[in-house]
Amino acid sequence: MAHLAAVCPVWARVAPQIGPLPLRRRTDGFEAIASAIVAQQISVAAADSIWARMKAAGLVTETAIAAADEDALRAAGLSRPKARYLKGIAAAGLDWDGLRVLPDDDVIAALVALPGIGVWTAEIYLKFALGRADVFAAGDLALQEAARIMYGLDARPTPAALRGMAEPWRPWRAVAARGLWAYYRLAKGREGVT
């Protein structure tokens, strides 16, 4: 946050409002990507509810997902596409440990090759599961909306425009994302990311 405040007067102004940012990390591997798939394009509350049902049903490992039928996955709250994605990812045999040592772009390439994983999901995995400090999911609507409000813009910045805005924030763009999500929570009264 000190870096962000030093390179941008807007960050210097809002940093005290958002306070310290807790480190949000999850264990890497299949469970982290499954959680990210569940959270795609739904509210934080809905994602948390579905994930709790999946955990209660023991549907959070590659083995369990591969063995589950579609009815069991649907009963946990997954849509048909998300159930297919998780089954495809479980069957892919990805070397999750190997991702830890790859550069960010290579991790993104490996993940987006799997069903149901786009750049946003891969970037969320890099941030929260692998703890990469300079990853920025510019396609995230909450980040775009937070930037709009924080910078007093007339409209949400496009992903390309937001990536451009984030360039001076290197090498701490993941921290900037956490700050924007925290600012979103203050401005909107709800979480912008799980």
N, C-alpha and C positions, 0 to 999 in steps of 0.2 A: 504494500500500500504506500510505503514511503516513496518508492520509485514512481508509482502512478501520480502521486501528489506533486512530485518534483517535475514531472514532464507535462503536467496538464493542470491549469488552474481550476477546471471544473472538478476534477478528482480531489484537488486540495480542499475545495469547498465542501464536497459531499462526504469525504472520508470520515470526519467526526460523526456525521449523522448515522452512518451504517455501522460504526463501531468495529471491534475486532471480528475478523472472519474466521470461524472455526474451520479446521481442516476436515473436509469430508472425504473419507476414503472408504472403499469397500475392497474386500479381497478380490483379486483378479481371477479370471477364469470364466468358465461357462456360466456360473450363477450370476456374475456381474453383467454379462451380456444378456442373459435371459431377463434380468430385472430391467435393463435398458429397453429391451424389445417390448416388455409389458407396458412400459411408460410412454411408448411412442404415441403421440397424437391424442393423448387423453389427459385429464386433469391429474394433479398430484394425488388428490384424495382417491380417485378411481383406481389409479395405479397401485397405491398403497393397499387398497382393499383387495384387489385381484392378487397382488403378490402375497398378502397374508393367507389367502385361500390356497394358493399354490404351495406355500410353505407348509401349511397344515396338512395338505394332501401328500406331502413329500415329493412334489414335482419341481425340484430345483436343481437336479443333477442331470448330466447327459444320459446316464443309464436310465433314470426314472422317466425322463421325457421320451427316450427312444422306446421304452416298453409300454408307455401309456397309449391308450387309444384316443381318438379324437373326442369321444364323449366325455372322457375324464378331464381332458384339457378344457373343453367347453364348459364343463360343470364348475371348473375353477374360475371361469370368467373370461377366458381367452376367446378372441374372435377366431373364426376359421383361418384367416390368413396368418395371424400370429401363432396359432397352433402349428400350422405347416412350417412357418419359419423356424420355430424352436425345434421341431422334429428334424428339419434339414440341417440346422446347425449342430444338433446333437450327433447326427450321422456323419458329419464332415470330418471328424477326427482332427480338428485343429490342434496344433502344438501351442497350448496356452502359455506354457512356461517359456517357450521360444520367443513369444511376442515381447517379453520383458526387455530383451536386449536389442530389439530392432529399432531403427529410427522411426520417428512419428509417421512419416509418409509410408513406410513399409508396413507398419501396423495397420494404418488406414486401408491400404491396398489389400492386405490379407483379410481384413474384416468385411470390407464391402464386397468381396468375392462370395461371401456367404449369403444365403437367402434372407431377405428382410432387413439387411443392415445397409444403411446409407451412411453418408459422411457424418451427419449429425450424431448418429448412434456410435460410430467409431470414435468421434472426437469426445463424446461423453465417456466412453470406455477409457480412452487415453487419460482424461482428466481424473476421473474418480477411481478407476481400478489400477492404473499404472502410475498415477501421481505425476504426470507430466506437467511442467509449470508454464509452458508456452503454447498451449493448445487453446483455440478459441472457436467455439461452435457458432459462427456468424449466422447460420440459418435458424437459430433458436428464436422463436417469436418473443419470448419474455426478454431476452437480451436486446432485441431490436426495440421493443416497447420501452424498456428501461433507458436505453440510449436516447430515444426520442424525448422522453420526459426530462432526463438529466441534462441534456444539451439544448433543450428548448426548441426542438425541431418541429416543423409543421407536419411531417409524416414520418413513419417508421423508416429508418434507413434500410435499403436493400441489403442482402447478405454481402454483396461486393462492396457497397459503401461502408458497411460496418467493419468489414475486414480492413479497409483503408483507414478508418478511424482508429482501429486497434493497432496499427503498425507502430506508433510511438510507445505503446505499452509493452513491447518486447523487452526483455524475455519473460515477462510476468503476465501474459495474456490470460492464463487460467485464473490467476488472482483477480484480474479485471472482470472476468466472467462471474466469479463469485461475488465481487462487489456489485456488479450490475444486477445479479439475481437478488441480492440483499436490498438494493435500492428499489427494485421492482416490488419486493415484499412490503417495503415502507410505503411506496406510492400507491399500490393497489390493495394492500391488506391481504395478500395471499402469496403462497409460494410459487416460484417460477420453475423450479426443478426439484426432482426427487433427491 
